[in-house]
Amino acid sequence: MPSRSSPLQPQPCETAWRRGLLVLDDDPAVRRHVCAIADRTGWAAIAAASFAEGEMLLGSENFDCIVTDLTVEGAPVAGFLRTLAELFYTAPVLLTGTGNRAHRFAAADFAYGIGLNACYPIGKPIVAAGLSGRLARIEERLQRGIRGCCFRDCHWRKAIEAPDTVTA
């Protein structure tokens, strides 16, 4: 015999919603480091060890930002950036890399040139305070409804001697 049930009364969830971050790097230590920094900054990070894995995740997850190395498993980032452009990806893309600063800027200029919202690139080794500050600024811009990043008008870029990494 059916009984009357009480109406459902939803309870508000205490967990805050977190923005999604895709971290692409072939070095597991760097992936863990970036994910830990992102977690402390309030992002929900998912790591991928290859561009192919990252592309697969793009099809199943919603990311508000991507942090990627310039080279993953020997493959340059240009192909992955073209894929993002073909998908009309609009969220910020933050490039990281070792070595020549001009190479990082060239990659960011390329990304910007094909329609991506490229952030001011970060050099490796990644400084925790620099990355957390950058992610906080990206989050702040997203909260204000600004989907694009500020590569072209970035206050770091305007400085004559723009810092490559921010130290604590």
C-alpha positions in Angstrom: 0.0 0.0 0.0 1.6 3.3 -1.1 2.2 5.9 1.7 2.4 9.6 1.4 5.9 10.9 1.4 7.0 14.2 2.7 8.0 16.8 0.0 11.6 17.1 -0.8 13.3 20.1 0.7 16.7 20.8 -0.8 19.4 21.8 1.6 22.0 24.3 0.4 25.4 22.9 -0.2 28.3 24.3 1.9 30.9 23.5 -0.8 31.8 26.5 -2.9 31.8 26.1 -6.7 35.3 26.1 -8.2 36.4 27.0 -11.6 38.0 24.3 -13.8 41.6 24.4 -14.8 43.3 22.1 -17.3 47.1 21.6 -16.6 49.2 20.2 -19.5 52.8 19.2 -18.8 54.7 16.1 -19.4 56.6 16.4 -16.1 54.6 14.8 -13.3 56.3 16.9 -10.7 55.3 20.1 -12.5 51.7 18.9 -13.0 51.5 18.1 -9.2 53.0 21.5 -8.3 50.7 23.5 -10.6 47.6 21.5 -9.4 48.5 22.1 -5.8 48.9 25.8 -6.3 45.7 25.9 -8.3 43.9 24.0 -5.5 45.1 26.5 -2.9 43.9 29.4 -5.1 40.4 27.9 -5.4 40.6 26.2 -8.8 39.6 22.6 -9.5 42.6 21.4 -11.5 42.7 18.4 -13.8 46.1 17.4 -15.2 47.0 15.8 -18.5 50.4 14.4 -19.6 49.9 14.9 -23.4 48.1 17.2 -25.8 46.0 14.3 -27.0 44.9 13.6 -23.4 44.2 17.3 -23.0 42.1 17.4 -26.2 40.1 14.4 -24.9 39.4 16.2 -21.6 38.2 19.2 -23.5 35.5 17.1 -25.0 34.3 15.9 -21.6 35.1 18.7 -19.1 34.4 22.4 -18.9 37.6 24.4 -18.2 37.7 28.1 -17.4 41.4 28.3 -18.0 44.3 26.2 -19.4 47.9 26.2 -18.2 50.1 24.5 -20.7 53.8 24.0 -21.3 55.3 25.1 -24.6 56.4 21.6 -25.4 54.8 18.4 -24.2 56.3 15.0 -25.0 58.5 16.7 -27.6 55.4 18.2 -29.4 55.2 22.0 -29.7 52.2 23.7 -28.3 51.2 25.2 -31.7 49.1 22.2 -32.8 47.2 22.2 -29.5 46.6 25.9 -29.8 45.3 25.5 -33.3 42.9 22.9 -32.0 41.7 25.3 -29.3 41.1 28.0 -32.0 39.2 25.5 -34.1 37.0 24.8 -31.1 36.5 28.6 -30.6 37.9 28.2 -27.1 37.4 31.6 -25.3 38.8 31.1 -21.8 42.4 32.3 -20.9 45.4 30.2 -21.9 48.5 30.5 -19.8 51.7 29.3 -21.4 54.7 28.1 -19.4 58.2 27.1 -20.4 61.9 27.0 -19.8 64.6 28.8 -21.6 64.2 31.8 -23.9 61.7 34.4 -22.8 61.3 35.5 -26.5 60.2 32.0 -27.4 57.4 32.1 -24.7 56.3 35.5 -26.0 56.3 34.3 -29.6 54.1 31.4 -28.6 51.7 33.7 -26.7 51.7 36.1 -29.7 50.9 33.1 -32.0 48.0 32.1 -29.7 46.7 35.6 -29.6 47.0 35.9 -33.3 44.8 32.9 -34.0 42.1 34.2 -31.7 42.9 32.7 -28.3 43.0 34.7 -25.0 46.7 34.2 -24.3 47.9 35.3 -20.9 51.3 36.7 -20.2 53.6 33.6 -20.2 55.3 32.3 -17.1 58.9 31.0 -17.1 60.0 27.8 -15.4 60.7 26.9 -12.7 57.2 28.1 -11.7 57.2 30.3 -8.6 54.2 29.5 -6.4 53.4 33.1 -5.5 53.6 34.1 -9.2 51.2 31.4 -10.4 48.7 31.8 -7.6 48.7 35.6 -8.2 48.1 35.1 -11.9 45.3 32.6 -11.3 43.7 34.9 -8.8 43.8 37.8 -11.3 42.3 35.5 -14.0 39.5 34.4 -11.5 38.9 38.1 -10.7 38.5 38.9 -14.4 36.2 35.9 -14.9 34.1 37.1 -11.9 33.6 40.5 -13.6 32.5 38.7 -16.8 35.7 39.3 -18.7 36.3 36.0 -20.5 39.4 37.1 -22.3 42.8 37.5 -20.7 44.8 40.6 -20.8 47.9 39.7 -22.9 47.8 42.7 -25.2 47.1 45.3 -22.4 48.7 43.4 -19.5 50.3 45.7 -17.0 53.2 43.2 -16.8 53.7 43.6 -20.6 53.6 47.4 -20.4 56.5 47.5 -18.0 59.9 48.2 -19.7 61.5 45.3 -17.9 58.5 43.1 -17.4 59.1 40.4 -14.7 59.3 36.9 -16.1 58.2 35.4 -12.8 56.9 37.0 -9.7 58.8 36.1 -6.6 57.4 36.0 -3.1 
